[in-house]
Amino acid sequence: MHFNTLILAIKERRKMLNVSQEALADISGVGLRTLKQFESGKNNPTAETLSKLGDALGLELTFQIKKIEPNQ
């Protein structure tokens, strides 16, 4: 699963609100190192972590699961 779009939205919202990574980590309960890894694309967040970050930034995150049919 690619999280690039979600991470970009979180990063842009954080910057728009003028919230530092340190402050977001404190507010959301997500570790600073973890947050930095997500924003730099070095790691993918769990759904729970995305939810915490979204809540802290006032974002509503939605997930879509798409069924993939096997090749026939």
DOBARO-849368 format. One record per atom (N, C-alpha, C): atom name; x, y, z; residue in three letters. Coordinates in steps of 0.05 Angstrom, whole numbers, plus 32768, in hexadecimal, padded with zeros to 4 digits. Layout:
REM DOBARO-849368
+----+------+------+------+-----+
: at :   c1 :   c2 :   c3 :  aa :
+----+------+------+------+-----+
: CA :    X :    Y :    Z : ALA :
...
+----+------+------+------+-----+
This chain:
REM DOBARO-849368
+----+------+------+------+-----+
: at :   c1 :   c2 :   c3 :  aa :
+----+------+------+------+-----+
:  N : 8011 : 7FE8 : 8000 : MET :
: CA : 8000 : 8000 : 8000 : MET :
:  C : 8012 : 8019 : 8000 : MET :
:  N : 800A : 802C : 7FF0 : HIS :
: CA : 801A : 8045 : 7FEE : HIS :
:  C : 800D : 805A : 8000 : HIS :
:  N : 801D : 8066 : 8010 : PHE :
: CA : 8014 : 807A : 8023 : PHE :
:  C : 801D : 8096 : 801B : PHE :
:  N : 8029 : 8099 : 8003 : ASN :
: CA : 8034 : 80B3 : 7FFB : ASN :
:  C : 8020 : 80CA : 7FFD : ASN :
:  N : 8008 : 80C5 : 7FF3 : THR :
: CA : 7FF3 : 80DA : 7FF2 : THR :
:  C : 7FEB : 80E2 : 800E : THR :
:  N : 7FE7 : 80CE : 8020 : LEU :
: CA : 7FDF : 80D4 : 803B : LEU :
:  C : 7FF5 : 80E2 : 804A : LEU :
:  N : 800E : 80D9 : 8047 : ILE :
: CA : 8024 : 80E6 : 8055 : ILE :
:  C : 8027 : 8103 : 804B : ILE :
:  N : 8025 : 8107 : 8031 : LEU :
: CA : 8027 : 8122 : 8026 : LEU :
:  C : 8011 : 8134 : 8032 : LEU :
:  N : 7FF9 : 812A : 8034 : ALA :
: CA : 7FE3 : 813A : 803F : ALA :
:  C : 7FE8 : 8141 : 805C : ALA :
:  N : 7FF3 : 812E : 806B : ILE :
: CA : 7FF9 : 8133 : 8088 : ILE :
:  C : 8010 : 8148 : 808A : ILE :
:  N : 8024 : 8145 : 807A : LYS :
: CA : 803B : 8157 : 807B : LYS :
:  C : 8032 : 8173 : 8073 : LYS :
:  N : 8022 : 8176 : 805D : GLU :
: CA : 8018 : 8190 : 8055 : GLU :
:  C : 8007 : 819D : 806A : GLU :
:  N : 7FF5 : 818D : 8076 : ARG :
: CA : 7FE3 : 8198 : 808B : ARG :
:  C : 7FF4 : 81A1 : 80A3 : ARG :
:  N : 8007 : 8191 : 80AA : ARG :
: CA : 8019 : 8199 : 80C1 : ARG :
:  C : 8026 : 81B4 : 80BC : ARG :
:  N : 8031 : 81B7 : 80A4 : LYS :
: CA : 803E : 81D0 : 809C : LYS :
:  C : 802A : 81E7 : 809A : LYS :
:  N : 8013 : 81E2 : 808F : MET :
: CA : 7FFE : 81F7 : 808D : MET :
:  C : 7FF6 : 8201 : 80A8 : MET :
:  N : 7FF5 : 81EF : 80BC : LEU :
: CA : 7FEE : 81F7 : 80D7 : LEU :
:  C : 8006 : 8202 : 80E7 : LEU :
:  N : 801D : 8201 : 80DA : ASN :
: CA : 8036 : 820B : 80E7 : ASN :
:  C : 803C : 81FB : 8100 : ASN :
:  N : 8039 : 81E0 : 80FE : VAL :
: CA : 803F : 81CE : 8114 : VAL :
:  C : 8059 : 81BF : 810D : VAL :
:  N : 806B : 81C0 : 8120 : SER :
: CA : 8084 : 81B2 : 811C : SER :
:  C : 8080 : 8194 : 811E : SER :
:  N : 8094 : 8185 : 8114 : GLN :
: CA : 8093 : 8168 : 8117 : GLN :
:  C : 8092 : 8160 : 8135 : GLN :
:  N : 80A2 : 816E : 8145 : GLU :
: CA : 80A3 : 8169 : 8161 : GLU :
:  C : 8088 : 816D : 816F : GLU :
:  N : 807B : 8183 : 8168 : ALA :
: CA : 8061 : 8188 : 8173 : ALA :
:  C : 804C : 8174 : 816B : ALA :
:  N : 804C : 816C : 8151 : LEU :
: CA : 8039 : 8158 : 8147 : LEU :
:  C : 803E : 813D : 8155 : LEU :
:  N : 8057 : 8136 : 8159 : ALA :
: CA : 805D : 811D : 8167 : ALA :
:  C : 8052 : 811E : 8183 : ALA :
:  N : 8055 : 8134 : 8191 : ASP :
: CA : 804A : 8137 : 81AC : ASP :
:  C : 802C : 8135 : 81AC : ASP :
:  N : 801F : 8144 : 819A : ILE :
: CA : 8002 : 8146 : 819A : ILE :
:  C : 7FF6 : 812B : 8192 : ILE :
:  N : 8001 : 811E : 817F : SER :
: CA : 7FF5 : 8105 : 8174 : SER :
:  C : 7FFD : 80EC : 8183 : SER :
:  N : 8013 : 80ED : 8192 : GLY :
: CA : 801C : 80D5 : 81A0 : GLY :
:  C : 802C : 80C3 : 818E : GLY :
:  N : 8034 : 80CD : 8176 : VAL :
: CA : 8045 : 80BE : 8164 : VAL :
:  C : 8062 : 80C7 : 8169 : VAL :
:  N : 8074 : 80B4 : 816A : GLY :
: CA : 8090 : 80BB : 816F : GLY :
:  C : 809B : 80CD : 815A : GLY :
:  N : 80AD : 80DF : 8163 : LEU :
: CA : 80B9 : 80F2 : 8150 : LEU :
:  C : 80C9 : 80E4 : 813B : LEU :
:  N : 80D9 : 80D1 : 8142 : ARG :
: CA : 80E9 : 80C2 : 812F : ARG :
:  C : 80D6 : 80B5 : 811A : ARG :
:  N : 80C1 : 80A9 : 8123 : THR :
: CA : 80AD : 809C : 8112 : THR :
:  C : 80A1 : 80B0 : 80FE : THR :
:  N : 8099 : 80C7 : 8108 : LEU :
: CA : 808E : 80DC : 80F8 : LEU :
:  C : 80A2 : 80E5 : 80E3 : LEU :
:  N : 80BA : 80E9 : 80EA : LYS :
: CA : 80CF : 80F2 : 80D8 : LYS :
:  C : 80D3 : 80DD : 80C2 : LYS :
:  N : 80D2 : 80C4 : 80C9 : GLN :
: CA : 80D6 : 80AE : 80B6 : GLN :
:  C : 80BF : 80AE : 80A1 : GLN :
:  N : 80A6 : 80B3 : 80AB : PHE :
: CA : 808F : 80B3 : 8098 : PHE :
:  C : 8092 : 80CB : 8085 : PHE :
:  N : 8098 : 80E2 : 8090 : GLU :
: CA : 8099 : 80FA : 807F : GLU :
:  C : 80B0 : 80F9 : 806B : GLU :
:  N : 80C4 : 80EA : 8071 : SER :
: CA : 80DB : 80E8 : 805E : SER :
:  C : 80D8 : 80D0 : 804C : SER :
:  N : 80C2 : 80C0 : 804F : GLY :
: CA : 80BD : 80AA : 803D : GLY :
:  C : 80CE : 8091 : 8044 : GLY :
:  N : 80DA : 8090 : 805B : LYS :
: CA : 80EA : 8079 : 8063 : LYS :
:  C : 80DB : 8063 : 8070 : LYS :
:  N : 80C2 : 8067 : 8077 : ASN :
: CA : 80B2 : 8053 : 8084 : ASN :
:  C : 8094 : 8059 : 807F : ASN :
:  N : 8084 : 8044 : 8080 : ASN :
: CA : 8067 : 8048 : 807C : ASN :
:  C : 8058 : 8046 : 8097 : ASN :
:  N : 8045 : 8058 : 809C : PRO :
: CA : 8036 : 8058 : 80B5 : PRO :
:  C : 8021 : 8042 : 80B5 : PRO :
:  N : 8019 : 803B : 80CD : THR :
: CA : 8002 : 8029 : 80D1 : THR :
:  C : 7FE9 : 803A : 80CF : THR :
:  N : 7FD2 : 802D : 80CC : ALA :
: CA : 7FB9 : 803B : 80CB : ALA :
:  C : 7FB4 : 8049 : 80E5 : ALA :
:  N : 7FBC : 803D : 80FB : GLU :
: CA : 7FB9 : 804A : 8115 : GLU :
:  C : 7FC9 : 8064 : 8117 : GLU :
:  N : 7FE1 : 8063 : 810D : THR :
: CA : 7FF3 : 807B : 810E : THR :
:  C : 7FE7 : 8091 : 80FC : THR :
:  N : 7FDE : 8089 : 80E4 : LEU :
: CA : 7FD2 : 809D : 80D3 : LEU :
:  C : 7FB9 : 80AA : 80E0 : LEU :
:  N : 7FAA : 809A : 80EE : SER :
: CA : 7F92 : 80A4 : 80FC : SER :
:  C : 7F9A : 80B8 : 8112 : SER :
:  N : 7FAF : 80B2 : 8121 : LYS :
: CA : 7FB8 : 80C4 : 8136 : LYS :
:  C : 7FC2 : 80DE : 812B : LYS :
:  N : 7FD1 : 80DD : 8115 : LEU :
: CA : 7FDB : 80F5 : 8108 : LEU :
:  C : 7FC4 : 8105 : 80FC : LEU :
:  N : 7FB2 : 80F8 : 80EF : GLY :
: CA : 7F9B : 8106 : 80E4 : GLY :
:  C : 7F8A : 8114 : 80F9 : GLY :
:  N : 7F85 : 8106 : 810F : ASP :
: CA : 7F76 : 8112 : 8125 : ASP :
:  C : 7F84 : 812A : 8130 : ASP :
:  N : 7F9E : 8128 : 8134 : ALA :
: CA : 7FAD : 813F : 813F : ALA :
:  C : 7FAD : 8157 : 812D : ALA :
:  N : 7FAA : 8152 : 8112 : LEU :
: CA : 7FAB : 8168 : 80FF : LEU :
:  C : 7F8F : 8170 : 80F5 : LEU :
:  N : 7F7B : 8164 : 80FF : GLY :
: CA : 7F60 : 816A : 80F6 : GLY :
:  C : 7F5A : 8160 : 80DA : GLY :
:  N : 7F65 : 814A : 80D3 : LEU :
: CA : 7F60 : 813E : 80B9 : LEU :
:  C : 7F4F : 8125 : 80BC : LEU :
:  N : 7F3D : 8121 : 80A9 : GLU :
: CA : 7F2E : 8109 : 80A8 : GLU :
:  C : 7F3A : 80F7 : 8093 : GLU :
:  N : 7F45 : 80E1 : 809C : LEU :
: CA : 7F52 : 80CE : 8089 : LEU :
:  C : 7F3F : 80B7 : 8083 : LEU :
:  N : 7F3E : 80B0 : 806A : THR :
: CA : 7F2D : 809A : 8061 : THR :
:  C : 7F3F : 8086 : 8053 : THR :
:  N : 7F38 : 806D : 8056 : PHE :
: CA : 7F47 : 8057 : 8049 : PHE :
:  C : 7F34 : 8048 : 8037 : PHE :
:  N : 7F3F : 8040 : 8021 : GLN :
: CA : 7F2F : 8030 : 800E : GLN :
:  C : 7F3E : 8016 : 8008 : GLN :
:  N : 7F2F : 8000 : 800B : ILE :
: CA : 7F3B : 7FE6 : 8005 : ILE :
:  C : 7F30 : 7FDD : 7FEA : ILE :
:  N : 7F41 : 7FD7 : 7FD8 : LYS :
: CA : 7F39 : 7FCF : 7FBD : LYS :
:  C : 7F3F : 7FB2 : 7FB9 : LYS :
:  N : 7F2A : 7FA3 : 7FB1 : LYS :
: CA : 7F2D : 7F87 : 7FAB : LYS :
:  C : 7F3C : 7F83 : 7F91 : LYS :
:  N : 7F51 : 7F73 : 7F91 : ILE :
: CA : 7F60 : 7F6E : 7F78 : ILE :
:  C : 7F59 : 7F52 : 7F6F : ILE :
:  N : 7F50 : 7F50 : 7F57 : GLU :
: CA : 7F49 : 7F36 : 7F4C : GLU :
:  C : 7F62 : 7F28 : 7F42 : GLU :
:  N : 7F65 : 7F0E : 7F47 : PRO :
: CA : 7F7C : 7EFF : 7F3D : PRO :
:  C : 7F7B : 7EFE : 7F1F : PRO :
:  N : 7F93 : 7EFC : 7F13 : ASN :
: CA : 7F95 : 7EF9 : 7EF6 : ASN :
:  C : 7F88 : 7EDF : 7EED : ASN :
:  N : 7F79 : 7EE1 : 7ED7 : GLN :
: CA : 7F6B : 7EC8 : 7ECE : GLN :
:  C : 7F75 : 7EC1 : 7EB3 : GLN :
+----+------+------+------+-----+
